[in-house]
Amino acid sequence: MKPDPQEGLDNLIFGEIQLLLAEKRTALSTLRAGIAVFALPLSVLSVLVATSKHYQPTHVLQFLVPLLLLNLGLVVLGCYLIWHSILRIRHYDQTIKELKLKHSALAEFLD
């Protein structure tokens, strides 16, 4: 008994969609990590502001400047991770949408 060629094509399409969904989950994890990296400098700065009455910024400038530069780097890294993951998620959604339009029988399984 020979396998149906249509069944092989369906399995191939389902495999492709599973791969795209796995990549989308990875992009969502990157988004979550980007949000966490972005939030860390904000919490450090809030501690600095809350404790600012206990020190003079001019006396601790040698510690404050590198810390602020590190925070700036973390904010930039967090923004990059968030932006990149949003673009990837939109790309994967668009690819899945194109596959659903191309293979209309799949639309009922993917909604």
C-alpha positions in Angstrom: 0.0 0.0 0.0 1.5 3.3 -1.1 1.3 6.4 1.1 -1.0 9.2 -0.2 1.2 12.1 -1.6 -1.3 14.6 -0.1 -0.7 13.1 3.4 3.0 13.6 3.0 2.5 17.2 2.0 0.2 17.8 5.0 2.8 16.3 7.3 5.4 18.6 5.8 3.3 21.7 6.2 2.4 20.7 9.8 6.1 20.2 10.5 6.9 23.6 9.1 4.2 25.3 11.2 5.5 23.5 14.3 9.0 24.8 13.5 7.6 28.3 13.1 5.7 28.1 16.4 8.8 26.8 18.2 10.8 29.8 16.7 8.0 32.1 17.9 8.2 30.7 21.4 12.0 31.4 21.3 11.3 35.0 20.3 8.8 35.3 23.1 11.5 34.1 25.5 13.9 36.7 24.1 11.2 39.3 24.7 10.8 38.2 28.3 14.6 38.4 28.8 14.7 41.8 27.2 12.0 43.1 29.5 14.0 41.8 32.5 17.2 43.3 31.3 15.5 46.6 30.7 13.9 46.6 34.2 17.1 45.9 36.1 18.6 49.4 35.6 15.3 51.0 36.5 15.3 49.2 39.8 19.0 50.2 40.5 18.2 53.8 39.7 15.2 53.8 42.0 17.4 52.5 44.8 19.9 55.3 44.1 17.2 57.9 44.2 15.7 56.5 47.4 19.1 56.6 49.1 20.3 59.8 47.6 20.0 61.7 50.9 22.6 59.5 52.5 25.5 60.5 50.2 26.8 63.4 48.2 27.0 62.6 44.4 30.2 64.6 44.1 31.9 62.4 46.7 30.9 59.1 45.0 31.3 60.2 41.4 33.9 57.6 40.7 31.3 54.9 41.5 28.3 56.6 40.1 29.6 57.3 36.5 30.5 53.6 35.8 27.3 52.5 37.3 25.3 54.8 35.2 27.2 53.8 32.1 26.5 50.1 32.9 22.8 51.0 33.4 22.8 52.7 30.0 24.3 49.7 28.4 21.7 47.4 29.9 18.9 49.7 28.8 20.3 49.7 25.2 20.6 45.9 25.3 17.1 45.5 26.7 15.7 47.8 24.0 17.6 45.8 21.3 16.3 42.4 22.6 12.7 43.7 22.8 12.8 45.3 19.3 14.4 42.3 17.7 12.0 39.8 19.3 9.0 41.9 18.3 10.2 42.0 14.7 10.8 38.2 14.7 7.3 37.5 16.2 5.7 39.6 13.5 7.7 37.8 10.8 6.7 34.4 12.1 3.0 35.4 12.4 3.1 36.7 8.8 4.7 33.4 7.6 2.1 31.4 9.4 -0.7 33.5 8.0 0.7 33.0 4.5 0.8 29.2 5.0 -2.8 29.3 6.2 -3.9 31.2 3.1 -2.0 28.9 0.9 -3.3 25.7 2.5 -6.8 26.6 3.5 -7.4 23.1 5.0 -5.0 24.1 7.8 -6.9 27.2 8.8 -9.3 25.2 11.0 -6.4 23.8 13.0 -4.5 27.0 13.5 -7.1 29.4 14.8 
